[in-house]
Amino acid sequence: MSKGSVTIVGTGIKAVSQITLEAARYIEQADLVLYLVADPLSAEWICQTNSNAASLQKHYKEGRPRLASYQAMVDEVMQAATSGAKVCVAFYGHPGIFVYPSHEIIRRAKEDGIAAQMLAGISADACLFADLGLDPARYGCASFEATDFLIHERIFDSRSALILWQVGVIGDLTFKGGGYNNSTNIAALITRLKLHYPLDHPVIIYEAAQYPICDPRIEHAQLDGLISHKLTAISTLYIRPTGRAVASRTVLKQLGMESRDGSPNI
């Protein structure tokens, strides 16, 4: 039996409107499409584009560790690919950002000699930069998954922007269809952040718009008041820089970027 192939694509964040032409072509031409999307419109569009399509959502179970669900998704994709099918797997957002199954599928496919590729898609951070009017090159930007940020005590520079993803599910590795209540773990996050920021430091709770007719959630808050705001599984926390970093004159001189009067040529 000839081996199949796997192409992993992203459907973007905003329903249907952020699917690239390249992704749409692979969805249309696949023998089988397996998908995990965040809204019913995208699911409907995929099924209309390719009648042989099935959702991976069934692998989520209430209270089940999300990693177990992801492994089940990987197994389903690999079973189809090893049977000889040309499989397209569609994940919402960018398929390589905060999507464990996509990387595991690529790894296992290559181990088994199955052709596999991942195509770029529009990600949540791309939406955040656009909606908040931010250029990450201006001050620099550190980006962490919120639970990872806490448990590994990640090092960062508060003079750069800080983005914490999945802040509403800190410390909870299970699936909860009814939402999460993580006030205790949010308090732990505030305790960590106040080592670097004043308690009245401004932050933004951000959620990208899921539909073209909707606005993104851009909710301004202070660090010490974060616990009183509703945080969901898709909430992202953006923390403004505390100030601008000062250029090193020693390094400027080494790079030939210092003017005759000693000021930096930047």
N, C-alpha and C positions, 0 to 999 in steps of 0.2 A: 504493500500500500504506500502510495506517495505521501510525503509529509505535507502538511498545510503551511500556512503562514499566519502571522499575527501583526496587525497594525493597530497601534493604540493612539487614539485621537482625543482631543478635548473639545467640549461643546461650549466653552466659555462660561461666564457667570450669568449674563443676562439672557433669558430664554430665547433660543433660536437665533437671535440677531447677532450673536458673536461666534457662530460656527463658521470656520473658514471654508473657502471654496475647496481647498485641498482635503479637509476633513470630510466635507459633504460628498466628495467624489469617492472616497474610500468606503464610506457608509453605504453609498448606493451600489457599489460594485462588489461588495463582500458576499460570500456564500452565507455567512451568519454574522449578525451584529449582536453583541452582548453589551448592555449599557447600564450605567449607574448615574442618573441625573437627579437634579434637585427640584425639578418642577414638571408638572404634567404636560405642558406645552412642548417641551423638548422631547419628552418621551413619545408624544403623539407624532411629532415631526419625524423622528427616527423610524417609527413603525410605518409611516406613510412612505418614507423614502426607500425603505427596504422591508418587505413583508415578512422576511425571515429574521425577526428581531425578538430578543427576550431580555427582560430586566434581571439584573443581579441583586436587586433590592431584597429579594426573598431570603438572602443569606443573613440579613440582619434579624436578630431575635432579641426581644426585650430582656435586658440584663446580661446578655451574652457578651463576652469580651470582644471588642471590635476586631482584634487581631485574628480571632478564630473565624469571624465572618470574612475577613479579607482572604484568609487562606482558602476558604471554601470557594470564593470567587476565582482565585487563581486556579484551583483544581478544575473548575468548570471550563475555564478558557483553555487550559492545557489539554483537557480531554477532547475538546472540539478540534484543536489544532493538530493533535497527534492522529486524529481520524482522517486527516487530509483536507479539512475545510480551510478556506481562505477567510480568516476570522478578523473582524474589525471590532475593537473594544472601545467604547466611548465613555469617558468620564467627564463630569462637569468640571469647569475651570480648565486649568492647564493639567494635562494628564500626568505630568511628572512632579507636580508640586503638592505636597501633603496627600499623595496617593500611593500608599504602600503597595497595593496589588499590581500597579503598572510596572514598577521596577522589578518585582518578583517574577512577573510574567516574562519580562524580557530576559531576566537571568536564566530562568528555567528553560525557556525556548532555545536560547543559545546553547545551553548545556546539551539539549536534545537534538541539536543540529537543525532546528526549525527557524526559518527566516523570520526575523522580528524587527520592528522599528517603532519609534515613537515620534509623533508629529507635535509641533508646538501649538499651544492654544492660548487664549486670553485668560490670564490668571487673576486672582483676587487682588494681588499687589498692583497689577497694572491698573485695575479699576480704582484702587485706593489712591494711587499717585494722581490719576486724572481727576477724581472727584474732590480730593483735598487740595489740588493745585500744587503738588509737591514735586521737587526735583531731588532725588536722592543723592545726586552728585554735589549739591550745594553744601551740605553740612556732613555728608556721610549718613549711612543708615545701617543699623543692626537689626536683624530679623530672626526671631526665635519662635518655635512652638512654645506655648506658655508653660506647660508641664515640664518640658525639657529645660526651659529657662530656670525654673525653680529647683528641680531636683539635681541638676548638674552645676548649679551656682555659676551660670555663664558670666564671663567677663565682658564688659562693654564700656564705652566711653559716653558719658551722659551729655557731652557736647555734640554728639551726633543724635539723630532721631532714633527712637527705639520702637519697633513694631512687635507686638506679641499676638500670635495667632491662636485661635481656639481658646480664648481666655475664659469663656463661659463653661468649659468642661475641664478645668484644671484638676488633675489628680483623679479623674474618673475615666477609666479605660473601657467602660461598658457602653452598650447602646441603650439609650432611653428615648423612646419615641415621644413621650410626653414632655420632654424637656429636662433640664438639669437644675438642681438647687445647690449651689456651691459656695454659699456665703462664707463658710469656715475657710475654704481654700483661697477664696478671694482675699480674705483678711491676711492670710499667709503671704500672698503676693504683695499686698500693700506694705507689710512689714519689711519685705526684701527691698522694695523700691524706695522706701523712705530713707534708706541708707545712702541714696544717691540724689534724691530730689526732696525739696520742701513739700510739706503736706498739702499746700495750696497750689502745687504745680499743675498747670493745665494739661489735660489729656483729652483725647477724643475716642469715643466708642463708635466704631465704624462697621457698617454692614452694606455691602454692595447691593444695588438694586437687582432683583431677580427677573423683573419684567420691564420692557421698554417704557411702559406707561407709568412706572413707579419711580420715586426718588430714592436715593440711597439714604441709609440712616447715618447721620452725622450728628452725634450728640456730644456736646461739650460738657466737661465735668472737671472737678478737681480730684487730685489723687486721693485725699482723705474721704471724699464722698463717693468713691467708686462703688463701694459695697451697697449703696442704696439704689443703684441703677440696675435695670434688668439686663442681664447678659445671657445670650443664647449660644448655641453650638456654633453659630457662624459669626459671632462677635469678634472683632479685632480691636486691640487697644493700640492707639498711636500716642506716643509720648514725645512732646516737643523737646528739642535740644535745650539744655540749660544756658547755653551761650556759644559764642563762636570760638573755635580753637585758635590759638596763636601760632603762627608759622615759626619754625625754628630757623633762626638766622644762620646757624652753623650749616644746616642742610641746604638752605637757600644759596649760601656761598659755594658749597660743594657742587651744586647743580648749575651754577652760573646764573641764578635767577635774582641776584641782588643788584640794585642799581648803584650808581656812583655815590649817591647820598645815603646809601645804606638801607633804603626802603625796598620791600620786596616787589619784584616785577610781576605781580599777579593781581 
